[in-house]
Amino acid sequence: MPSRERGSLEWDTYADSFAHRLYLIRKERGFSQEELAHRCGLHRNAVSNLERGTSNRAPYISDPQLSTVYRLARALDVPPLWLLPDVGMLLPARSREQATAMALSRVEAEVAALVAGERNDDTAAELQNSDGADGR
């Protein structure tokens, strides 16, 4: 079995998808790697490795623990599933997000829409709260 595979998965494709999502969300939040690392209790090098899909150990492909995924999600103030590729479906051997440049672009658009939608939801909630506070 090639070292890039884990069981029946081409793990490098999933690591790349996770890495890309982490990078996009961190950038949307306006955090540096250092700031994100501080917020979730990781070293900046760990965040950098996760964003590159690499590890310091063979097979040199990142494979974050579940606790790390949750710590990152909490620090980024997003649901953990935003970081995880291909959730809610049966998994093919290779991540669908890595199949084509178009698929990767779709992920970028979806992440941007999720973060923007969250901002719009926050703005709507603030408006509702301010309307109620004024007695209107």
Secondary structure, 3 states (H helix, E strand, C coil): CCCCEECCEEHHHHHHHHHHHHHHHHHHHCCCHHHHHHHHCCCHHHHHHHHHCECCCCCCECCCCHHHHHHHHHHHCCCHHHCCCCCCCCCCCCCHHHCCHHHHHHHHHHHHHHHHHHHHHHHHHHHHHHHHHCCC
